[in-house]
Amino acid sequence: DVTEMEEKEAQAKQEEQIMKEQELSNLLHEKRYLKALGLAISLDRPHTVLTVVKAILKEPEGRRRLEENIVRLRKDQK
């Protein structure tokens, strides 16, 4: 049945989204901001991206590290 298969696919996507949200939360808690930045961008979470950018800028060498990582982003992520 196609409906059952579509429901399973939707459930799998939802579970994947939840896993990514949890990973983002863990990265922020562990202050792994540069990795969190990429994940927040891929999850389309602009407020979280801003929060992460501000946190990176507060770190020693934060501006340089942020610039290095922004250069590596894909055009659509920028």
Beta strands, then each sheet from edge to edge (+ up, - down):
end
